Amino acid sequence: MTDQDELDGILAAHAGREGALLPILHDVQAAFGHVSESAIRHIAQALNLTRAEVHGVVSFYHDFHEEPETRPVLKLCRAESCQARGVEALAAALPDNPRVKVETVYCLGLCSVGPAAMIGHEVHARLDAARLGALVESLA
């Protein structure tokens, strides 16, 4: 199956759905690791939107990337609950590792067990400096 076939399958899965743009973009991001310019054009045509409208959504949301990310990504929650539980000190002490991309997110929904982070679809809660450092090193 080619990338074009996979993209067509994603579009077909959402055919006729109201408000399909975001679910399509999430599926494209999950399938390819990014939303390419050619995918933006194809999605725009399929949804009868302008390329600018689709690009605007892709560029607005931090979860969508126009280029593939070659490094593993650790999403660190920096919402108020995690801040109250010391995430800022953890972030400051985070080992610098150029082979891992650390992104800030604002709420993973684990407020009662923060500080929290997510790698892929796997969440990690009750982080301390040692656990967070081990997570970063496990990704490198």
N, C-alpha and C positions, 0 to 999 in steps of 0.2 A: 504494500500500500504506500502510495506516495504522500508527501506532505499535503499536496493539493487535495487528494482523496480524503485524507483525514480532516482537513479543514471543511470540505464539502459535507462530510459526515456530521461534524459539529453543527454546521449551519442547518442541516436537515433535521437534526435532533431538536432544534429550537424553532423550526418553521411554524409560523402562525402564532407563536407565543407573544403575548403583549409584554413589552419591556424586555426584549430578548438581548439587548446589547451587552449589558453587564454579565449575564450568565454565559454568553458566547465568549466574551473576552476572558473570563475566568477559565473556561474550558480550553481556549487557545493557549493561554499562559501555562496551564497545567500540562498540556500536550507537548508544547514546543519549548517551554522555558522562556518564551518571550512572545511579543506580538509584533511581527515584522511589518515593514511598510507594505509589502505585497498582501499580507493578511488584512491590514487595515483597508486597503483598496477593495479587496474581495468582500469583506464584511460590509463595507459601506454600500457597495453595489447590491448585495443580497438584501439589505435592510432598507434600501432606497433612502440612504442618508448620504451626506457629503463626506468626503474623506476628512475634511476639517472637523466635522462633528465627531467622528469616530476617534480621530487623533486627539481631539480635546479631552475626551474621556480617558483615553490611554495615558495621556500626559498628566492628567489631574490626579489619578489614583496611584499611590506609591507601590501597589502590588503588581502593577503592570510595567514591563520593561520592553523597550524597543530593540534592545540588543541582548543576546543570551548572556547570562551571568555564569562564568566558568568556575567561580568559587562557591563553596557551600555557604548558605546564608543562615545566620542566627538572628532571629527577631527577638529583641529584648523589649519587654513591656516597660514603658516609662510613664504609665498613667498614675493618677494621684494615689491610688491604693498601694501600688508597688513603690512609689516614692516614699510613702509613709513607712514602708517596710525596708527601706534602705537601698533601693536599686541604684540611686545616684552614686553612692559610695562603691557599689559593685562595678558600675560602669567605669568609674574613674580608675579602679584597680584592675580592670580587664587587661589581660596580657595583649600586647599589640602583635597581631599575627596577620601578615599581608595575604595569607592563603585563605582567610576566612573573612567574609563580609558580615559586619554587624549592622543591622538596621534597627532603628527605633520604631516601635509600634505603640499605639495608645489604646490599650486594653485587649487582653487575650481572654477576658472573662474568667480569670482565676484570682479575683480580687481577695478572696479569703485565704489564699495559700501563696501569695506573692512573696518575694519577687518571682516573676515568671519569664520564661523564654519559650520560643518555638523554633524547631528545626524541621522543615518540611511540614508534615501534619502532626508531628510528635511534640507534645507540650511537656515542659519541665517546670515544676513548682518548688516553692520553698528553697530557692537558690541561696547559697552563700558563696563567698569568694572561691572556695575550693571547688565546689560543684560547678560553678560557672566557668572557672578556668579549665577544669577537666572537660567540660563540654566543648569549649573552643579548641582545645588540643585534640580532642577526638575527631574533629572535623578536618584538621589539617593533614 
